[in-house]
Structure formats: C-alpha cells, structure tokens
Amino acid sequence: MTKLHDHFQPIETPIATSATTARDHLLPGRHCLLEANHCDLAILNSPDLIEAAMRDAINAYHATLIELVVNAFQPQGVTAVALLAESHMSIHTWPELNYAAIDAFTCGSVDAPGMCRFLAKRMGAKNITTTVTHRGPAATQTNEISK
C-alpha cells in the first residue's frame, strides 16, 4: 500500500531568515489561492468548458490526474475538483458575479500558481489576485501575494 507521504517530494525554497538550517529549506509543497474577477459568463457556467480547462491545466503542468469531479448547480455555477497524485486543484464559479475561486495545492515540481493562472486565463479573467502559501513544517515565511 502506498503511503500518502510517498507522493510528496519536497521542493527547495529559500526562506529569508538568518536562523535557518538546511532542513528549513525543504517544504512539501505550495498552496495557491486565486481570485478571478470579470470572467466570461458563458465559460463560468459551462461544466464542459471548465472540465476541459482543468484537464488542459493538469496536462500542461505535468500533474498526475487521479479523478476529476465536475458539478453544475441550478440555476447557475460550477464546481470542479481534481484529485492529483501531487495533491489537488479546484474551481468554484459564480457566473452572476463574473467570478471564480481557484486553488491548487501541489508538491514536487508541479507549479501550483502556474496551474491557477492557466485556469484564470481560460475563464477569461480580466483581474486576478493570487496568494501562494508554502506548506509544511518549515513554512514559517510570509505569503506571496500578487495582483
């Protein structure tokens, strides 16, 4: 049986403190939260287009898809969640607000922020805010926030 931690390959990320050790530089992954505003209404409400965008992002960033679940809500909105060997990715849409909440948590060399930005672009987002948090016992540094 595969242990959960067997899938987590540490990434090396410098931490800006003077009291760090070599072990402090090893972090199991990054968690990206992306706020996508002013998106394309038709895309936000299409489970087929969102599923295709999720699959394309996973393939483009060389992640390993285990399972993808997509659900359309009534009267509108879509949620899609991808279980990855490297962790997960999800998107939740509110077409009435032209908004999507996107997140990806990945370990190893898979680029969580890149996957989130890829999805935001496919949603037609005109404005995004991204927060990236390093995860793991050594994750004591501040978050990276970009607009």
Secondary structure, 3 states (H helix, E strand, C coil): CCCHHHHCCCEECCCCCCCCCHHHHEECEEEEEEEEECCCHHHHCCHHHHHHHHHHHHHHCCCCEEEEEEEECCCCCEEEEEEECCEEEEEEEEHHHCEEEEEEEEECCCCHHHHHHHHHHHCCCCEEEEEEEEECCCCCCCCEEEC
